[in-house]
Each structure stands twice: as C-alpha cells, then as structure tokens.
Amino acid sequence: MVTIHSRSTLDNTIPHSYWSACTIAENGEHAPFTDSLEDATEELEKILRDTVGCRMIADVSLGALLSGGLDSTIVVALMQSMSDRPIKTFSIGFWESQYNEAQHAKDIARHLGTDHTELYISPKDAQAVISELPKIYDEPFADSSQIPTVILSKLARQDVQVALSGDGGDELFAGYTKYPECLKRWGTWGSRPLWARQQMAGAMTSIPQAGWSLLGASKNSSTDEIPQWQKFFGRMGKKSRWIVASNPVDLVARRHARCRRVQDYVRQAHNLDSLLTNSQDWARVANPIQGMMHLDFVTFLTDGILVKVDRASMSVNLEVRCPLLDTRLVEFAWSLPLSMRLKKEKGKIILRKVLARYVPPELTERPKKGFAVPVSDWIKGPLREWAEHLLDKTRLREQGVLEPETVHRVWRQHLSGWQDHDTLLWSILMFQAWHEEYLQ
C-alpha cells in the first residue's frame, strides 16, 4: 500500500491510500476479464512488452538477472526481442544439483542469443558474503537466498549499472506450488471441528518433545545421526501448526511463521499483530487461492523478496527494476479469472502461453526450484564453526535476549537430523550476526 497526502488545507492533511493491492484484488474478482484466453494472452503480451520496454530506457549499461525460471526468462526474452544487440544476462549456480538452475539459464540464454555470464558459488563464497550481511541489510533480515542475491548483484555490477528482474510473477500468476497444496490440505481436514484439530495439534506437538527427550537428547550431535524411523516423530511438530488454521489463507500465513511461540525463543517477548495474523486486513475475495496470492503479495513479496533484492543490489550500486510489478500489469493480472493462471496444480498458465512465442517449452517446462541455497547442509558442515560461535550458550546468556536452552536444543536437533530447522536457525543466526556487528 502506498500513501499520498491530501493538500486541501494545511490544517487538514489526512494521509490516504491512492493505490491499494487489496482493492485491486477485490475489484479484479468482482469485475473479471471476460474475453477468451487467446484474447487475454494477446493483451498480456502487449502490456509486458510495454512494461519491459519502458524499463529498458537508461543512459547507463543495462542487463538482466536470469535464474532460468519462467519469470526472469520472459523478461529476458522480451528484452532481447526489442534490442538490436545481445542483452547481458547473469546467473548464479550451485554445485549441489538439487539447487542448481544455472544450466537451464545457460540453455535459455543460448537460445535467445544473450551475452551470458554465470558463476558457481561454494560455501567458501557464501562465508565471505555472510560477514557483510549485517551491514548490507541494517537489520536481522533472514532469507538465506540473500547470499546468492548479493553475489549475483556483484557479478552483474561488474558489467552493468541497471538490471531487470522477474520478481512478482509467482504472486500475480499463482506460481507457488504451496497454493494448491494448502487448498488440498484444507480439503482433507478443514471440515473437522476446531476443537478436534486443536487436540490433534496438541498431541502432534507433545509427541516430538517427548520423543526427543527419550530418543535424541542423549545423542552426541557431533557424531550420532538419528535413525530414519525416529525422524518421523521430529517432523510431526512442524506439521501441527497447520492443523488449527481457520481457513486456507491462514494455512499460507502459518507457513511463513518461523516458530509457533516467539516467547519460547526471545526473553520477555510476546506475539504482535501483523498482516500475517490480522485477517481483517486480508483481501475480501471468494476464491481462497486469490486470497493466498494477495497475502503473499503484501507480505512475502514486499517485506521479503523486494527488501532482499533492493538492499543487496544497492549495496554495490546496481539498480534493479521489476517490470512485472508495473501497476498496469498488476491490475490486469488480478482481473484474470484464476483458470487463466492456475490449472489443477500448474500455475502461470497465461505466462507460459506468452513465453512459448519466444522460447520452446522444452527449455522451460520443469519443476520449480526457487532461488534457494543449501543452508541446511552448509551450517552442518562448512559453516558450522561460524554458526556455533554465534550460538554458544555462554554468549547467549551474556546477551540476555534469546533463550539459550531453547536455541541449543534446536541446534542439536538440526545437527542430529531429528528435524530440519534451517529457516528458524537462519533467523537466529542473522539476529546474532547483526547483534555482534552493532550491539556487542
């Protein structure tokens, strides 16, 4: 939401919203696009070419960040179609194959004829960047993909001063697999009485706590790996937070939570209201997936992805522009019937149709990976010494902010394989790194 001040009188200046994502989402459902999918595809391509074209206007060197996913690929494809020379594109790769999309990006760049540069990063590269993160973000910002984002920004800045990205496509065109997954989960047990689900969640929380005391607490996390059959009990606790959701949109909100009770980790803390917890501020839309998309648009996108990219890029004086977030495109996307964006469990239907005019589907049709890093394994291995320095019990007690016993238990559970606490631990580590930089 963006605000502008009324200037009718100096004594009566009332801030009011002049553009609201909530209003746009609601209006789009109430007055949807009524023409055919073919007509919508033509209109979307027209808008895309305009939003990309106007962001290519620059009096400095220009390029694009190419992950190999649909969103960045369509931006690069349109850029190249409107350029009389090869567009400079940049990608980051990982040696861990399950996280790596660099080869896909390279194939797409070759097909489009861009001037492509790629860089594969290792835990050593990550460690060099980690020490810079508190200064770059100025707050305990915790998204492990900030590491490759900083490295990618540095890579691009060696050749260009402005780069276009594909941020926003997932939230506008139902690109996240969590949307149909959450709807499916709600269909499975959402009709059960709340009291029954609360009892089930209580049991699923207490069982792993008791299981850890009986099966895992005595393990030496440096040498002992929890047997596979015991890990089942550890995973139960994480799943329990979904069961007490009030609706499908609440399921998505709960997925974003790093921990169930902040007071278990932070001394004298209490939960605060936010967009994730206050459903009164959610879009009033009938379709739950529309509601999930709106919630991500005003929380995960604005407070997470855009913050991550903006601060990483500006730390090296690189300007990143997001053509998919042009208000004209946002308003058109929200007006589209959901069937033009999501079919069964496949999202971005209409974006795929536009992209197929520039790139063969065999180069883009593959499972979504996202821009993630193998932080779970890295903090067990090459980054372990750094992590244990920040999570030291004595250090935590002296700081007096986090609960040492709780943090230590989570760390041991992660090392032993009892439960993967990668996102929670990364949040704690980023707070500790920030605290060490500014307050210690």
N, C-alpha and C positions, 0 to 999 in steps of 0.2 A: 504494500500500500504506500502511495506517495501522497504527501500533503502539500497544499499551497495555501497561502494566507489571503483571506478576503481583505480588500483595501478600501471598503466603503467609507470607513471613518477611522481615524487614528485611535479612538477610544473603544471601538467595537471591532477589533481584529480577531476573528474566530477561525482557527485552522479547520479546514475541511478537506476531505479526500476528493481529488479530481480524477483519479483513476484507481479502481479497486479490482483486484483479481477475483475477489469474492463476487462482486456484482457481475463481472464479465462471465464467470462460470454459471451463475444463476440465469443470466439473460440468454446465454447460449443454449441452455437446456429448454428454456421456455419459448425461444424463437429459433429453432434449429434450421440449418441449411436443408433445403427440401429438394434440390435437384439431384441428379444421378451421381454415382461415384466417378464416372468419367468427367462430368462437369466439375466436380469438386477437385479432381486431380489437375485439370487444366488451370483452375483458379489458384490452387495451391502453388503450382509451378510458377505462375505469373507473380504471385506475392513473393515467393522465395527468391526469384531472380532479382526482384527489386530490392528486397531487404539485404541480400548478399551484395548486390551491385553497389548500393549506396555506401556500404561499409568498406568497399574496396577503394574508395576515394581517399587518397593520402598523398602527402608531399614527402613522405619518407618511405623506406623499404617495407614491403608487405609480404606476408606469408600466411600459413595456416597450420594449426595443430591437428595432426591426423592420427587418430587412435586406431583406425581400421573398423570402427563401429559405423552404424548407419548414419548417425547424426553428423559426425565430422566428415564422413565420406560425401554426403550430399552437399555440404557446404563447399568442399574442395572441388567436387565435380562441377558445380555451378560457377565457381571462381575460374576454373580452367576454361570453361566454355566461353567465358566473357573476356578472356585475356589473350593477348597476341604473343605471349611468351610463357615459358613454363613457370607455374606458380611454385614458390619454395614451400615445401612441406616438411614437417618434423615429427618424429615418432620416438617413443621410448620402448625398449624391450626388456624382458626379464629372462634369465637363464632357466628359471623354473617354468616348464612348458604349460602348466595349468593356468598361469597368469599371463602368458605372453601372447600378444596380438600383433607384434611387430611385423611378422612375416605377412600377415593379411594386409596390413597397411602398406607394406612394400609392394605387394602384388597390385593393389589398387592404384598406388602412385605410378607404377609402371604402365598400367592400362591407360591412365589419364594423361600420362606424359609430364608429370610434375618433376621438379628438381628436388629430389627427396634426400633427407638426411635422417639417419637413425642412430640411436645409441643404446647399447645394452648396459644395464646397471647391475651392480652386485651389492651385497651387504656392506662392503667397504665403502662404496659410493654413498650408500644410504647413511652410514655412520658419519661421513664428512658433512652431510647436509643437516643431520639431526641437531648438531650443535648450533646451527644457525636459526632453527625454527622459532625459539622464543623471541628473538629479535625481529624476525620476519612477520610474525603474527601478533606480537604485542599482548597476547593473552593465551591462556591454556587451550588453544584450539586443537582438537583431536580428531583427525581423519588421516589415517595412515597413507592415503593416496596423496597427501600433501608432499610427501618425499619425492615421488616421480614428477609431480607437478612443478616443484622448484627446479629439479634437474632439467625437465623439458623446457621450462622458461629460459634457463641459462643457455641451453642448446640453441633455441630459436633466436635468442638475442644476439648471438654471435653473427647472425646474417641479416636479421630484420628488426625493425622497431615497432611494427604493428603486426598482430596475428589474429586471424579469425578462428573461432572455436564452434563446436556443435552443442554447447551447453543449452539445456532446456527441452530438448526433443523428447526425452523419456517422460517428463512430467506433462507435456502437452499432447503426446500421441500414444500414451499408455504403453510405454516401452519396458517398464519394470515387470518382471515375472511375479513379483510379490502381489500384484493386483489380483490376477485370477487365483493365485494360491490362497490369499486371505479370504476371498469370496468362497472358495471351495471349503476352507476350514469352517467358516461360519455356517455354511450349509450342512456340515456334518454334525455340529453340536450346538449351534446358536439357538436352536429352539428349546433346548433343555432349560429348566428353571435356573435362575441365577443362584439360588441357594445351593442347588446340587453342584453347579460348576464351582462355586466358592469352596465347597467341601473337597471337591476333586483337586482344586488348585492347592489347597492346604496340605493335602496328602502328598501331592507331587513336589511340594517344597520341603516337607519334613523328611521324606524318604531319602533324598540325596544327602541331606545334612546328617542323618543318622548313618547312612551308608559310608560317608567319608570318615566319620568317627570310628566306625568298625573296620573298614576295609582299607582306607587310604592314608589316614593321618599318621600311621606309624611308618609309612614308606619313606625311604630316603629319596627325595626328588632329584638328587644328582645322579642316582644310579638305577632306581627302581621304576619300571614302567607299569602302570596299572593294567591288569589283564583286560582284554577286549570286552569280556562279558560284564565286568564291573563298570565299564564306562557308560553302560545303559542307564545306571542309576544317576550318574552325574548329569546326563543330558536332560533328565526329567525336570529338573528345577528350572531350566531356561524355558522349556515349553509351557510351564504352568502359568506364566504371566499372560498368555494369550486367552486362557480359558475364561477369565472373568470379564472379557471385553463386553461392552454394551451393544456394539454394532460392528459391521465390517470395517468402517472407517477407523473405529477405535483400535481395531487389530493393527492397522498400519501405524497408528500413533504409538502403540506399545512396542512395536518392532524397533522403533527409534530409541527406546529407553535403554541406557547402558546398564542401569541397575534398577531394582524394584524399589528400594528404600534408600534414599540418599543419606539418611541419618545412620545407616549401618557403616558407612564409609567416611563420612565427614562429621567431626565432632560438633554437637550443638546445632546441627543443620535441620532444616525442615523443607518439605516439598513446596515449591512455589507454583502458582498458576502460570500457564503459558499457552500458546496456541495449540500445543500438543495435548494439553489436558482440559482446556476450556472449549467444550463442544459448541457453546453459544456463538463462537466466532467462526465456526466452520460454515462452508457454503451450504445453503438450503437447496440441495439437489436431490432428486428422487433416486437416481442411479447411484448405488454405493461406490462403483469404480470411479465415477466422476468426482465423488466426494474424496476418495483416496488421492486422486490426482491433484485436486485443489489443495489438500492438506500438504502434500509434498511440495507443491509449487510455492506455498507461502512459508514453509519451514525448511525442509531439507535443501531445496534449491537456493533460497535466498540466504539462509543462515549458515549453510554448509558449503555447497558446491561453489557458489559465486564468491564467497569470502575466501575460500581456499585458492581459487584461481586468481582473483584480483590481487591479493597480497603477495602471492608467490611471483606473479608476473611483474608487478610494480616494484618488487624488491630488486629487480635487475633492469628497471626502466623499459619494460616491454608492455605495450598496450594491447590488451586482448579485447576483441569486440565479439559480441554474441548475436548474430543475425536472427537466430531462431527466437530471440526474446523481443523482437520488434513488436510493438503493441498491435500493429495491423495483423501480424501473423498469429499472435496470441489470441486475439479476438476471433479470427477466422477458425482457428483450431478448436476453440471452445464451442463454436457454433455447429461443428460437425457432429452428426449422430455417432454414438460410440461405435456402432458397427463399422464405420469407416476408419476407425482407429484400432479396434481390437476385435479379433475373430477367434473364438474359442480361447486358446492361450497364446495366440500370436498377436503381438502389438505392432503399431506403426504401419498398418495396412496401407494407408494412403501415401505415406512417405516412401514405402517400398515401391509403389507404382511410379512415383516421380523418379526415384533413383534408378529404376530399371531402364529409363530412357538414356542414361549416361553410363551405367556400369552393369555388366552382366550379373544376374542374380547369383551365379555360382561363386562370385567373389565376395558376396555379402551375406548370403543365407547360411548362417551358422549360429550355434548357441551363444547367448550373450555372456560375456565375461566381466565387463565393467573395468574400471581403471583402478584395480586393487594391487596391493603388494603382499608378499608372503610374510607379513609381520608376525604371524603366529609362530612360524618356524624360526624366523630371524631372532626373535627375542629369547628363544630357547637355545640358540646356537651362537652365531657371530655377534649378536647384540646383547648377549646375556650379561656380560660383565658391566656394561653401561646400565642395563636395567637393574641389576642387583645393587649397584651403587646408589641409585635413586630410591630403591625400595627397602633399603636397610632399616631394620626395626629401630635401632638407636636413633638414626636420623629422623625417622617419622615421629618418634616420641619427643625429640627436641623441638621439632617444628610445631607440634601441638595442633595440627589441622586435621590430618587423616587418622583413622583408627588403625594402629599398627597391626593388631592381631588379625583383623579382617583382611587387610591388604596382604599380609603374609600368607594367610590361608588361601586366598585367591591365587597368589603367585605359585604356591606349592601345588595346587590343583592343576594349574596350567602346565607346569613343568612335568608333572607325572602323567599327564594325558587324561586325568579324571574328567576334565571339562575344558573346552577351548574358551578362554576368557580374553581373546585377543583384543576386542574392541574396548572392553572395560579396562584392561590393563594399559592399553594405549592412552586412554583418557587419563588414568592415574599418572602414567609416565610423563605425559605432556604437561600436566599440572606441576609435577615435581621438577621438570626441566625449567619451566617458567619460574617457579618459586626460587630455584637455585640461581637463576640469572638475575632476578630483580629484587628479591626479598632477603636473600641469605648473605 
